[in-house]
Amino acid sequence: MHRGVGSSYKLEANDVGFRYGKGPWIFRNVDINVRPGEVVGLFGPSGLGKTTLARIIAGYEKPTDGSIKIDNKPIPLRGYHPVQLVWQNPEKAVNPRWRLEKTLREGWWPDDHILADLKIDKSWLKRWPNELSGGELQRFCLARALGPDTRYLIADEMTTMLDAVTQAQIWDVILKTSEERQIGVLAISHDLPLLKRISNRMIDFSELG
Ligand SMILES: Nc1ncnc2c1ncn2[C@@H]1O[C@H](COP(=O)(O)OP(=O)(O)OP(=O)(O)O)[C@@H](O)[C@H]1O
């Protein structure tokens, strides 16, 4: 089935607003959508709330206003979240007291080709998170995020701290996986040349809301 333009299959944030407690609104009236297999680049000045929006869409925060839907339905509160978020600091995304194998097993076991594509050496899985480099740990976090039930991936400055070669390798894997499995990707970055290279469409956060 083609899940293309005009189809009701999509991830959407509708009229979303957010404030921390009774603090000022970080943003209001934000609408954004990502279709299956589409790569959307999101950029904009620091501090406007891109990361906050990413956390809301991936279910880590509740929107103060508005809603997040997939295929026109709210995302179930329980079970595997179909929107997975990978952010800049992989060391904050894993339990430092668990060997990597245990962290992976908590979710799913990636097939060998994802590990191979991401150049993940299986022997790493016996190690502790602080025994991998930042780039290695980030590839591990990406493998974990690309579970079989993942339908959308949010990459929030995911490759910012990596060298150009590793960055390109990681994006090659994401673009290939997105196409093969029709995973929609929301890529958030200050690196406009990167976004232009990988995205089907780009959105300026300062023009939302
Ligand atoms: N826990 C918190 N309590 C109160 N305010 C917060 C909290 N976390 C973030 N903020 C504020 O929310 C605003 C949006 O932050 P956010 O990280 O979403 O912006 P951003 O657009 O992703 O910025 P950058 O491009 O620098 O990553 C900022 O003004 C930040 O100070």
The ligand as an SDF file (V2000), in Angstrom:
LIG
                    3D

 31 33  0  0  0  0  0  0  0  0999 V2000
   12.5780   21.6940   32.8360 N   0  0  0  0  0  0  0  0  0  0  0  0
   12.4260   22.9470   32.3630 C   0  0  0  0  0  0  0  0  0  0  0  0
   11.8070   23.8860   33.1190 N   0  0  0  0  0  0  0  0  0  0  0  0
   11.6060   25.1390   32.6520 C   0  0  0  0  0  0  0  0  0  0  0  0
   11.9890   25.5560   31.4180 N   0  0  0  0  0  0  0  0  0  0  0  0
   12.6100   24.6720   30.6390 C   0  0  0  0  0  0  0  0  0  0  0  0
   12.8670   23.3110   31.0420 C   0  0  0  0  0  0  0  0  0  0  0  0
   13.4970   22.6620   30.0360 N   0  0  0  0  0  0  0  0  0  0  0  0
   13.6350   23.5750   29.0340 C   0  0  0  0  0  0  0  0  0  0  0  0
   13.1120   24.7530   29.3880 N   0  0  0  0  0  0  0  0  0  0  0  0
   13.0520   25.9830   28.5600 C   0  0  0  0  0  0  0  0  0  0  0  0
   12.2510   25.7060   27.4240 O   0  0  0  0  0  0  0  0  0  0  0  0
   12.7050   26.4790   26.3090 C   0  0  0  0  0  0  0  0  0  0  0  0
   12.8210   25.5780   25.1050 C   0  0  0  0  0  0  0  0  0  0  0  0
   13.9260   24.6650   25.2630 O   0  0  0  0  0  0  0  0  0  0  0  0
   14.2770   23.6020   24.1250 P   0  0  0  0  0  0  0  0  0  0  0  0
   15.4430   22.8210   24.6230 O   0  0  0  0  0  0  0  0  0  0  0  0
   13.0510   22.8710   23.7750 O   0  0  0  0  0  0  0  0  0  0  0  0
   14.6960   24.5740   22.9230 O   0  0  0  0  0  0  0  0  0  0  0  0
   15.4150   24.2180   21.5420 P   0  0  0  0  0  0  0  0  0  0  0  0
   14.6900   25.0060   20.4870 O   0  0  0  0  0  0  0  0  0  0  0  0
   15.4810   22.7580   21.3610 O   0  0  0  0  0  0  0  0  0  0  0  0
   16.8600   24.8130   21.7700 O   0  0  0  0  0  0  0  0  0  0  0  0
   18.2800   24.3460   21.1630 P   0  0  0  0  0  0  0  0  0  0  0  0
   18.2100   24.6460   19.6940 O   0  0  0  0  0  0  0  0  0  0  0  0
   19.2480   25.2260   21.8940 O   0  0  0  0  0  0  0  0  0  0  0  0
   18.4470   22.8950   21.4880 O   0  0  0  0  0  0  0  0  0  0  0  0
   14.0210   27.1150   26.7310 C   0  0  0  0  0  0  0  0  0  0  0  0
   13.7660   28.4750   27.0060 O   0  0  0  0  0  0  0  0  0  0  0  0
   14.4030   26.3650   27.9860 C   0  0  0  0  0  0  0  0  0  0  0  0
   15.0990   27.1980   28.8820 O   0  0  0  0  0  0  0  0  0  0  0  0
  1  2  1  0
  2  3  1  0
  2  7  2  0
  3  4  2  0
  4  5  1  0
  5  6  2  0
  6  7  1  0
  6 10  1  0
  7  8  1  0
  8  9  2  0
  9 10  1  0
 10 11  1  0
 11 12  1  0
 11 30  1  0
 12 13  1  0
 13 14  1  0
 13 28  1  0
 14 15  1  0
 15 16  1  0
 16 17  2  0
 16 18  1  0
 16 19  1  0
 19 20  1  0
 20 21  2  0
 20 22  1  0
 20 23  1  0
 23 24  1  0
 24 25  2  0
 24 26  1  0
 24 27  1  0
 28 29  1  0
 28 30  1  0
 30 31  1  0
M  END
$$$$
